[in-house]
Amino acid sequence: MDIADGAKKGDVTLEKGGVKVFLEKEANKLLSEANIDFSDERGFIISGMQKASCCG
């Protein structure tokens, strides 16, 4: 996770409450049902993330 000025080609852009999040397509799949919160003490907290499928 990093701070970006804008989306890169192929990124998905999500916006809520004036905050924009830019995700690569694969990350969007994993985070589609997740909640992302921010805590001053702990930084970004992600819960409810999809499990990645493994290719052997």
CHARMM-style PDB file with segment names, atoms N, HN, CA, C and O in Angstrom:
ATOM      1  N   MET     1       0.847  -1.165   0.000  1.00  0.00      PROA
ATOM      2  CA  MET     1       0.000   0.000   0.000  1.00  0.00      PROA
ATOM      3  C   MET     1       0.894   1.230   0.000  1.00  0.00      PROA
ATOM      4  O   MET     1       1.884   1.297   0.729  1.00  0.00      PROA
ATOM      5  N   ASP     2       0.528   2.204  -0.833  1.00  0.00      PROA
ATOM      6  HN  ASP     2      -0.276   2.149  -1.425  1.00  0.00      PROA
ATOM      7  CA  ASP     2       1.333   3.402  -0.977  1.00  0.00      PROA
ATOM      8  C   ASP     2       0.415   4.577  -1.288  1.00  0.00      PROA
ATOM      9  O   ASP     2      -0.743   4.379  -1.656  1.00  0.00      PROA
ATOM     10  N   ILE     3       0.908   5.767  -1.147  1.00  0.00      PROA
ATOM     11  HN  ILE     3       1.848   5.928  -0.848  1.00  0.00      PROA
ATOM     12  CA  ILE     3       0.156   6.965  -1.486  1.00  0.00      PROA
ATOM     13  C   ILE     3       0.489   7.319  -2.929  1.00  0.00      PROA
ATOM     14  O   ILE     3       1.658   7.377  -3.309  1.00  0.00      PROA
ATOM     15  N   ALA     4      -0.568   7.560  -3.747  1.00  0.00      PROA
ATOM     16  HN  ALA     4      -1.518   7.513  -3.438  1.00  0.00      PROA
ATOM     17  CA  ALA     4      -0.377   7.872  -5.163  1.00  0.00      PROA
ATOM     18  C   ALA     4      -1.134   9.148  -5.515  1.00  0.00      PROA
ATOM     19  O   ALA     4      -2.130   9.494  -4.880  1.00  0.00      PROA
ATOM     20  N   ASP     5      -0.644   9.833  -6.529  1.00  0.00      PROA
ATOM     21  HN  ASP     5       0.165   9.552  -7.045  1.00  0.00      PROA
ATOM     22  CA  ASP     5      -1.313  11.039  -7.017  1.00  0.00      PROA
ATOM     23  C   ASP     5      -2.498  10.703  -7.917  1.00  0.00      PROA
ATOM     24  O   ASP     5      -3.430  11.498  -8.046  1.00  0.00      PROA
ATOM     25  N   GLY     6      -2.462   9.539  -8.531  1.00  0.00      PROA
ATOM     26  HN  GLY     6      -1.705   8.894  -8.426  1.00  0.00      PROA
ATOM     27  CA  GLY     6      -3.525   9.155  -9.441  1.00  0.00      PROA
ATOM     28  C   GLY     6      -3.425   7.701  -9.821  1.00  0.00      PROA
ATOM     29  O   GLY     6      -2.460   7.015  -9.484  1.00  0.00      PROA
ATOM     30  N   ALA     7      -4.444   7.239 -10.534  1.00  0.00      PROA
ATOM     31  HN  ALA     7      -5.227   7.797 -10.808  1.00  0.00      PROA
ATOM     32  CA  ALA     7      -4.485   5.842 -10.963  1.00  0.00      PROA
ATOM     33  C   ALA     7      -3.494   5.598 -12.089  1.00  0.00      PROA
ATOM     34  O   ALA     7      -3.207   6.486 -12.892  1.00  0.00      PROA
ATOM     35  N   LYS     8      -2.978   4.377 -12.130  1.00  0.00      PROA
ATOM     36  HN  LYS     8      -3.212   3.656 -11.478  1.00  0.00      PROA
ATOM     37  CA  LYS     8      -2.147   3.938 -13.253  1.00  0.00      PROA
ATOM     38  C   LYS     8      -3.057   3.235 -14.257  1.00  0.00      PROA
ATOM     39  O   LYS     8      -4.182   2.863 -13.923  1.00  0.00      PROA
ATOM     40  N   LYS     9      -2.584   3.054 -15.460  1.00  0.00      PROA
ATOM     41  HN  LYS     9      -1.670   3.356 -15.732  1.00  0.00      PROA
ATOM     42  CA  LYS     9      -3.360   2.386 -16.496  1.00  0.00      PROA
ATOM     43  C   LYS     9      -3.823   1.017 -16.016  1.00  0.00      PROA
ATOM     44  O   LYS     9      -3.014   0.215 -15.550  1.00  0.00      PROA
ATOM     45  N   GLY    10      -5.125   0.748 -16.128  1.00  0.00      PROA
ATOM     46  HN  GLY    10      -5.782   1.400 -16.506  1.00  0.00      PROA
ATOM     47  CA  GLY    10      -5.688  -0.531 -15.710  1.00  0.00      PROA
ATOM     48  C   GLY    10      -6.166  -0.575 -14.275  1.00  0.00      PROA
ATOM     49  O   GLY    10      -6.799  -1.552 -13.875  1.00  0.00      PROA
ATOM     50  N   ASP    11      -5.881   0.460 -13.479  1.00  0.00      PROA
ATOM     51  HN  ASP    11      -5.367   1.254 -13.804  1.00  0.00      PROA
ATOM     52  CA  ASP    11      -6.319   0.487 -12.084  1.00  0.00      PROA
ATOM     53  C   ASP    11      -7.822   0.730 -11.977  1.00  0.00      PROA
ATOM     54  O   ASP    11      -8.427   1.337 -12.861  1.00  0.00      PROA
ATOM     55  N   VAL    12      -8.406   0.256 -10.902  1.00  0.00      PROA
ATOM     56  HN  VAL    12      -7.914  -0.236 -10.184  1.00  0.00      PROA
ATOM     57  CA  VAL    12      -9.794   0.534 -10.546  1.00  0.00      PROA
ATOM     58  C   VAL    12      -9.760   1.652  -9.518  1.00  0.00      PROA
ATOM     59  O   VAL    12      -8.968   1.599  -8.577  1.00  0.00      PROA
ATOM     60  N   THR    13     -10.608   2.663  -9.680  1.00  0.00      PROA
ATOM     61  HN  THR    13     -11.252   2.706 -10.444  1.00  0.00      PROA
ATOM     62  CA  THR    13     -10.662   3.783  -8.742  1.00  0.00      PROA
ATOM     63  C   THR    13     -11.945   3.705  -7.925  1.00  0.00      PROA
ATOM     64  O   THR    13     -13.041   3.640  -8.482  1.00  0.00      PROA
ATOM     65  N   LEU    14     -11.804   3.712  -6.612  1.00  0.00      PROA
ATOM     66  HN  LEU    14     -10.914   3.765  -6.159  1.00  0.00      PROA
ATOM     67  CA  LEU    14     -12.944   3.735  -5.690  1.00  0.00      PROA
ATOM     68  C   LEU    14     -12.888   5.041  -4.917  1.00  0.00      PROA
ATOM     69  O   LEU    14     -11.805   5.525  -4.588  1.00  0.00      PROA
ATOM     70  N   GLU    15     -14.058   5.617  -4.622  1.00  0.00      PROA
ATOM     71  HN  GLU    15     -14.937   5.224  -4.889  1.00  0.00      PROA
ATOM     72  CA  GLU    15     -14.076   6.869  -3.864  1.00  0.00      PROA
ATOM     73  C   GLU    15     -15.208   6.817  -2.842  1.00  0.00      PROA
ATOM     74  O   GLU    15     -16.328   6.412  -3.155  1.00  0.00      PROA
ATOM     75  N   LYS    16     -14.901   7.232  -1.623  1.00  0.00      PROA
ATOM     76  HN  LYS    16     -13.992   7.561  -1.368  1.00  0.00      PROA
ATOM     77  CA  LYS    16     -15.906   7.307  -0.563  1.00  0.00      PROA
ATOM     78  C   LYS    16     -15.490   8.405   0.398  1.00  0.00      PROA
ATOM     79  O   LYS    16     -14.350   8.436   0.860  1.00  0.00      PROA
ATOM     80  N   GLY    17     -16.403   9.295   0.695  1.00  0.00      PROA
ATOM     81  HN  GLY    17     -17.330   9.270   0.320  1.00  0.00      PROA
ATOM     82  CA  GLY    17     -16.125  10.367   1.646  1.00  0.00      PROA
ATOM     83  C   GLY    17     -14.991  11.276   1.210  1.00  0.00      PROA
ATOM     84  O   GLY    17     -14.283  11.831   2.050  1.00  0.00      PROA
ATOM     85  N   GLY    18     -14.810  11.436  -0.093  1.00  0.00      PROA
ATOM     86  HN  GLY    18     -15.385  10.986  -0.776  1.00  0.00      PROA
ATOM     87  CA  GLY    18     -13.750  12.300  -0.599  1.00  0.00      PROA
ATOM     88  C   GLY    18     -12.383  11.652  -0.671  1.00  0.00      PROA
ATOM     89  O   GLY    18     -11.415  12.295  -1.078  1.00  0.00      PROA
ATOM     90  N   VAL    19     -12.286  10.386  -0.282  1.00  0.00      PROA
ATOM     91  HN  VAL    19     -13.072   9.864   0.049  1.00  0.00      PROA
ATOM     92  CA  VAL    19     -11.016   9.663  -0.332  1.00  0.00      PROA
ATOM     93  C   VAL    19     -11.040   8.719  -1.528  1.00  0.00      PROA
ATOM     94  O   VAL    19     -11.977   7.935  -1.684  1.00  0.00      PROA
ATOM     95  N   LYS    20     -10.021   8.790  -2.369  1.00  0.00      PROA
ATOM     96  HN  LYS    20      -9.260   9.427  -2.243  1.00  0.00      PROA
ATOM     97  CA  LYS    20      -9.912   7.901  -3.524  1.00  0.00      PROA
ATOM     98  C   LYS    20      -8.882   6.822  -3.247  1.00  0.00      PROA
ATOM     99  O   LYS    20      -7.820   7.080  -2.680  1.00  0.00      PROA
ATOM    100  N   VAL    21      -9.220   5.602  -3.661  1.00  0.00      PROA
ATOM    101  HN  VAL    21     -10.082   5.392  -4.122  1.00  0.00      PROA
ATOM    102  CA  VAL    21      -8.316   4.462  -3.546  1.00  0.00      PROA
ATOM    103  C   VAL    21      -8.140   3.890  -4.946  1.00  0.00      PROA
ATOM    104  O   VAL    21      -9.119   3.644  -5.650  1.00  0.00      PROA
ATOM    105  N   PHE    22      -6.887   3.680  -5.349  1.00  0.00      PROA
ATOM    106  HN  PHE    22      -6.091   3.880  -4.778  1.00  0.00      PROA
ATOM    107  CA  PHE    22      -6.565   3.123  -6.655  1.00  0.00      PROA
ATOM    108  C   PHE    22      -6.073   1.695  -6.453  1.00  0.00      PROA
ATOM    109  O   PHE    22      -5.121   1.461  -5.708  1.00  0.00      PROA
ATOM    110  N   LEU    23      -6.721   0.744  -7.114  1.00  0.00      PROA
ATOM    111  HN  LEU    23      -7.494   0.934  -7.719  1.00  0.00      PROA
ATOM    112  CA  LEU    23      -6.374  -0.664  -6.946  1.00  0.00      PROA
ATOM    113  C   LEU    23      -6.057  -1.312  -8.285  1.00  0.00      PROA
ATOM    114  O   LEU    23      -6.718  -1.041  -9.288  1.00  0.00      PROA
ATOM    115  N   GLU    24      -5.033  -2.175  -8.295  1.00  0.00      PROA
ATOM    116  HN  GLU    24      -4.496  -2.395  -7.480  1.00  0.00      PROA
ATOM    117  CA  GLU    24      -4.798  -3.027  -9.446  1.00  0.00      PROA
ATOM    118  C   GLU    24      -5.963  -4.007  -9.530  1.00  0.00      PROA
ATOM    119  O   GLU    24      -6.622  -4.263  -8.522  1.00  0.00      PROA
ATOM    120  N   LYS    25      -6.225  -4.557 -10.705  1.00  0.00      PROA
ATOM    121  HN  LYS    25      -5.690  -4.349 -11.523  1.00  0.00      PROA
ATOM    122  CA  LYS    25      -7.378  -5.451 -10.888  1.00  0.00      PROA
ATOM    123  C   LYS    25      -7.364  -6.623  -9.913  1.00  0.00      PROA
ATOM    124  O   LYS    25      -8.397  -6.954  -9.331  1.00  0.00      PROA
ATOM    125  N   GLU    26      -6.200  -7.259  -9.726  1.00  0.00      PROA
ATOM    126  HN  GLU    26      -5.361  -6.990 -10.198  1.00  0.00      PROA
ATOM    127  CA  GLU    26      -6.114  -8.407  -8.816  1.00  0.00      PROA
ATOM    128  C   GLU    26      -6.385  -7.988  -7.368  1.00  0.00      PROA
ATOM    129  O   GLU    26      -7.052  -8.711  -6.628  1.00  0.00      PROA
ATOM    130  N   ALA    27      -5.877  -6.840  -6.968  1.00  0.00      PROA
ATOM    131  HN  ALA    27      -5.335  -6.252  -7.569  1.00  0.00      PROA
ATOM    132  CA  ALA    27      -6.120  -6.352  -5.614  1.00  0.00      PROA
ATOM    133  C   ALA    27      -7.595  -6.031  -5.434  1.00  0.00      PROA
ATOM    134  O   ALA    27      -8.150  -6.261  -4.360  1.00  0.00      PROA
ATOM    135  N   ASN    28      -8.238  -5.504  -6.471  1.00  0.00      PROA
ATOM    136  HN  ASN    28      -7.787  -5.317  -7.344  1.00  0.00      PROA
ATOM    137  CA  ASN    28      -9.663  -5.196  -6.390  1.00  0.00      PROA
ATOM    138  C   ASN    28     -10.476  -6.462  -6.130  1.00  0.00      PROA
ATOM    139  O   ASN    28     -11.440  -6.434  -5.366  1.00  0.00      PROA
ATOM    140  N   LYS    29     -10.090  -7.576  -6.764  1.00  0.00      PROA
ATOM    141  HN  LYS    29      -9.306  -7.598  -7.385  1.00  0.00      PROA
ATOM    142  CA  LYS    29     -10.776  -8.855  -6.546  1.00  0.00      PROA
ATOM    143  C   LYS    29     -10.654  -9.278  -5.077  1.00  0.00      PROA
ATOM    144  O   LYS    29     -11.633  -9.710  -4.468  1.00  0.00      PROA
ATOM    145  N   LEU    30      -9.450  -9.149  -4.515  1.00  0.00      PROA
ATOM    146  HN  LEU    30      -8.655  -8.798  -5.010  1.00  0.00      PROA
ATOM    147  CA  LEU    30      -9.213  -9.568  -3.133  1.00  0.00      PROA
ATOM    148  C   LEU    30      -9.896  -8.651  -2.125  1.00  0.00      PROA
ATOM    149  O   LEU    30     -10.294  -9.095  -1.048  1.00  0.00      PROA
ATOM    150  N   LEU    31     -10.030  -7.379  -2.471  1.00  0.00      PROA
ATOM    151  HN  LEU    31      -9.706  -7.019  -3.346  1.00  0.00      PROA
ATOM    152  CA  LEU    31     -10.563  -6.389  -1.525  1.00  0.00      PROA
ATOM    153  C   LEU    31     -12.012  -6.010  -1.786  1.00  0.00      PROA
ATOM    154  O   LEU    31     -12.528  -5.100  -1.137  1.00  0.00      PROA
ATOM    155  N   SER    32     -12.686  -6.681  -2.719  1.00  0.00      PROA
ATOM    156  HN  SER    32     -12.267  -7.420  -3.247  1.00  0.00      PROA
ATOM    157  CA  SER    32     -14.041  -6.280  -3.116  1.00  0.00      PROA
ATOM    158  C   SER    32     -15.040  -6.306  -1.963  1.00  0.00      PROA
ATOM    159  O   SER    32     -15.980  -5.511  -1.961  1.00  0.00      PROA
ATOM    160  N   GLU    33     -14.870  -7.176  -1.003  1.00  0.00      PROA
ATOM    161  HN  GLU    33     -14.106  -7.822  -1.004  1.00  0.00      PROA
ATOM    162  CA  GLU    33     -15.784  -7.268   0.141  1.00  0.00      PROA
ATOM    163  C   GLU    33     -15.147  -6.779   1.447  1.00  0.00      PROA
ATOM    164  O   GLU    33     -15.738  -6.921   2.518  1.00  0.00      PROA
ATOM    165  N   ALA    34     -13.961  -6.213   1.358  1.00  0.00      PROA
ATOM    166  HN  ALA    34     -13.482  -6.098   0.488  1.00  0.00      PROA
ATOM    167  CA  ALA    34     -13.206  -5.820   2.556  1.00  0.00      PROA
ATOM    168  C   ALA    34     -13.641  -4.452   3.078  1.00  0.00      PROA
ATOM    169  O   ALA    34     -14.199  -3.635   2.347  1.00  0.00      PROA
ATOM    170  N   ASN    35     -13.372  -4.232   4.350  1.00  0.00      PROA
ATOM    171  HN  ASN    35     -12.919  -4.896   4.944  1.00  0.00      PROA
ATOM    172  CA  ASN    35     -13.518  -2.925   4.981  1.00  0.00      PROA
ATOM    173  C   ASN    35     -12.116  -2.389   5.240  1.00  0.00      PROA
ATOM    174  O   ASN    35     -11.261  -3.091   5.779  1.00  0.00      PROA
ATOM    175  N   ILE    36     -11.889  -1.137   4.849  1.00  0.00      PROA
ATOM    176  HN  ILE    36     -12.583  -0.566   4.411  1.00  0.00      PROA
ATOM    177  CA  ILE    36     -10.600  -0.502   5.081  1.00  0.00      PROA
ATOM    178  C   ILE    36     -10.826   0.687   5.988  1.00  0.00      PROA
ATOM    179  O   ILE    36     -11.519   1.636   5.619  1.00  0.00      PROA
ATOM    180  N   ASP    37     -10.246   0.640   7.169  1.00  0.00      PROA
ATOM    181  HN  ASP    37      -9.684  -0.131   7.468  1.00  0.00      PROA
ATOM    182  CA  ASP    37     -10.361   1.712   8.155  1.00  0.00      PROA
ATOM    183  C   ASP    37      -8.976   2.284   8.413  1.00  0.00      PROA
ATOM    184  O   ASP    37      -7.967   1.690   8.035  1.00  0.00      PROA
ATOM    185  N   PHE    38      -8.940   3.437   9.057  1.00  0.00      PROA
ATOM    186  HN  PHE    38      -9.760   3.920   9.364  1.00  0.00      PROA
ATOM    187  CA  PHE    38      -7.666   4.047   9.419  1.00  0.00      PROA
ATOM    188  C   PHE    38      -7.682   4.384  10.898  1.00  0.00      PROA
ATOM    189  O   PHE    38      -8.660   4.923  11.416  1.00  0.00      PROA
ATOM    190  N   SER    39      -6.593   4.063  11.568  1.00  0.00      PROA
ATOM    191  HN  SER    39      -5.798   3.626  11.147  1.00  0.00      PROA
ATOM    192  CA  SER    39      -6.412   4.364  12.982  1.00  0.00      PROA
ATOM    193  C   SER    39      -5.135   5.178  13.127  1.00  0.00      PROA
ATOM    194  O   SER    39      -4.110   4.831  12.539  1.00  0.00      PROA
ATOM    195  N   ASP    40      -5.184   6.248  13.896  1.00  0.00      PROA
ATOM    196  HN  ASP    40      -6.017   6.530  14.373  1.00  0.00      PROA
ATOM    197  CA  ASP    40      -3.979   7.052  14.129  1.00  0.00      PROA
ATOM    198  C   ASP    40      -2.867   6.218  14.759  1.00  0.00      PROA
ATOM    199  O   ASP    40      -1.687   6.464  14.509  1.00  0.00      PROA
ATOM    200  N   GLU    41      -3.233   5.251  15.560  1.00  0.00      PROA
ATOM    201  HN  GLU    41      -4.191   5.051  15.763  1.00  0.00      PROA
ATOM    202  CA  GLU    41      -2.243   4.421  16.245  1.00  0.00      PROA
ATOM    203  C   GLU    41      -1.715   3.279  15.376  1.00  0.00      PROA
ATOM    204  O   GLU    41      -0.543   2.915  15.474  1.00  0.00      PROA
ATOM    205  N   ARG    42      -2.587   2.709  14.516  1.00  0.00      PROA
ATOM    206  HN  ARG    42      -3.539   3.005  14.436  1.00  0.00      PROA
ATOM    207  CA  ARG    42      -2.213   1.494  13.787  1.00  0.00      PROA
ATOM    208  C   ARG    42      -2.122   1.665  12.277  1.00  0.00      PROA
ATOM    209  O   ARG    42      -1.672   0.746  11.593  1.00  0.00      PROA
ATOM    210  N   GLY    43      -2.528   2.794  11.739  1.00  0.00      PROA
ATOM    211  HN  GLY    43      -2.894   3.541  12.295  1.00  0.00      PROA
ATOM    212  CA  GLY    43      -2.512   2.989  10.289  1.00  0.00      PROA
ATOM    213  C   GLY    43      -3.740   2.346   9.656  1.00  0.00      PROA
ATOM    214  O   GLY    43      -4.804   2.298  10.273  1.00  0.00      PROA
ATOM    215  N   PHE    44      -3.596   1.853   8.426  1.00  0.00      PROA
ATOM    216  HN  PHE    44      -2.731   1.892   7.926  1.00  0.00      PROA
ATOM    217  CA  PHE    44      -4.714   1.234   7.720  1.00  0.00      PROA
ATOM    218  C   PHE    44      -4.982  -0.160   8.276  1.00  0.00      PROA
ATOM    219  O   PHE    44      -4.060  -0.937   8.522  1.00  0.00      PROA
ATOM    220  N   ILE    45      -6.278  -0.461   8.470  1.00  0.00      PROA
ATOM    221  HN  ILE    45      -7.027   0.170   8.270  1.00  0.00      PROA
ATOM    222  CA  ILE    45      -6.699  -1.758   8.985  1.00  0.00      PROA
ATOM    223  C   ILE    45      -7.663  -2.352   7.968  1.00  0.00      PROA
ATOM    224  O   ILE    45      -8.700  -1.759   7.671  1.00  0.00      PROA
ATOM    225  N   ILE    46      -7.322  -3.526   7.431  1.00  0.00      PROA
ATOM    226  HN  ILE    46      -6.479  -4.008   7.672  1.00  0.00      PROA
ATOM    227  CA  ILE    46      -8.152  -4.184   6.425  1.00  0.00      PROA
ATOM    228  C   ILE    46      -8.756  -5.431   7.043  1.00  0.00      PROA
ATOM    229  O   ILE    46      -8.037  -6.273   7.581  1.00  0.00      PROA
ATOM    230  N   SER    47     -10.092  -5.555   6.967  1.00  0.00      PROA
ATOM    231  HN  SER    47     -10.676  -4.871   6.529  1.00  0.00      PROA
ATOM    232  CA  SER    47     -10.762  -6.741   7.479  1.00  0.00      PROA
ATOM    233  C   SER    47     -11.741  -7.271   6.421  1.00  0.00      PROA
ATOM    234  O   SER    47     -12.241  -6.511   5.590  1.00  0.00      PROA
ATOM    235  N   GLY    48     -12.003  -8.566   6.462  1.00  0.00      PROA
ATOM    236  HN  GLY    48     -11.596  -9.183   7.137  1.00  0.00      PROA
ATOM    237  CA  GLY    48     -12.958  -9.175   5.542  1.00  0.00      PROA
ATOM    238  C   GLY    48     -12.424  -9.392   4.146  1.00  0.00      PROA
ATOM    239  O   GLY    48     -13.199  -9.454   3.192  1.00  0.00      PROA
ATOM    240  N   MET    49     -11.101  -9.509   4.003  1.00  0.00      PROA
ATOM    241  HN  MET    49     -10.471  -9.458   4.778  1.00  0.00      PROA
ATOM    242  CA  MET    49     -10.475  -9.675   2.692  1.00  0.00      PROA
ATOM    243  C   MET    49     -10.738 -11.063   2.139  1.00  0.00      PROA
ATOM    244  O   MET    49     -10.739 -12.039   2.890  1.00  0.00      PROA
ATOM    245  N   GLN    50     -10.965 -11.168   0.813  1.00  0.00      PROA
ATOM    246  HN  GLN    50     -10.964 -10.376   0.202  1.00  0.00      PROA
ATOM    247  CA  GLN    50     -11.139 -12.450   0.131  1.00  0.00      PROA
ATOM    248  C   GLN    50      -9.824 -13.238   0.200  1.00  0.00      PROA
ATOM    249  O   GLN    50      -8.743 -12.648   0.192  1.00  0.00      PROA
ATOM    250  N   LYS    51      -9.920 -14.554   0.267  1.00  0.00      PROA
ATOM    251  HN  LYS    51     -10.798 -15.033   0.274  1.00  0.00      PROA
ATOM    252  CA  LYS    51      -8.715 -15.388   0.220  1.00  0.00      PROA
ATOM    253  C   LYS    51      -8.250 -15.530  -1.220  1.00  0.00      PROA
ATOM    254  O   LYS    51      -9.060 -15.713  -2.128  1.00  0.00      PROA
ATOM    255  N   ALA    52      -6.941 -15.445  -1.422  1.00  0.00      PROA
ATOM    256  HN  ALA    52      -6.283 -15.297  -0.684  1.00  0.00      PROA
ATOM    257  CA  ALA    52      -6.365 -15.591  -2.762  1.00  0.00      PROA
ATOM    258  C   ALA    52      -6.372 -17.055  -3.166  1.00  0.00      PROA
ATOM    259  O   ALA    52      -6.147 -17.936  -2.337  1.00  0.00      PROA
ATOM    260  N   SER    53      -6.629 -17.310  -4.433  1.00  0.00      PROA
ATOM    261  HN  SER    53      -6.811 -16.594  -5.107  1.00  0.00      PROA
ATOM    262  CA  SER    53      -6.533 -18.682  -4.932  1.00  0.00      PROA
ATOM    263  C   SER    53      -5.088 -18.947  -5.324  1.00  0.00      PROA
ATOM    264  O   SER    53      -4.402 -18.076  -5.861  1.00  0.00      PROA
ATOM    265  N   CYS    54      -4.649 -20.141  -5.050  1.00  0.00      PROA
ATOM    266  HN  CYS    54      -5.206 -20.848  -4.614  1.00  0.00      PROA
ATOM    267  CA  CYS    54      -3.260 -20.496  -5.323  1.00  0.00      PROA
ATOM    268  C   CYS    54      -3.173 -21.374  -6.558  1.00  0.00      PROA
ATOM    269  O   CYS    54      -4.065 -22.181  -6.820  1.00  0.00      PROA
ATOM    270  N   CYS    55      -2.148 -21.224  -7.281  1.00  0.00      PROA
ATOM    271  HN  CYS    55      -1.423 -20.569  -7.069  1.00  0.00      PROA
ATOM    272  CA  CYS    55      -1.984 -21.947  -8.563  1.00  0.00      PROA
ATOM    273  C   CYS    55      -0.976 -23.084  -8.439  1.00  0.00      PROA
ATOM    274  O   CYS    55      -0.111 -23.233  -9.303  1.00  0.00      PROA
ATOM    275  N   GLY    56      -1.070 -23.880  -7.393  1.00  0.00      PROA
ATOM    276  HN  GLY    56      -1.773 -23.760  -6.692  1.00  0.00      PROA
ATOM    277  CA  GLY    56      -0.253 -25.058  -7.287  1.00  0.00      PROA
ATOM    278  C   GLY    56       1.069 -24.822  -6.722  1.00  0.00      PROA
ATOM    279  OT1 GLY    56       1.857 -25.758  -6.584  1.00  0.00      PROA
TER     280      GLY     56
END
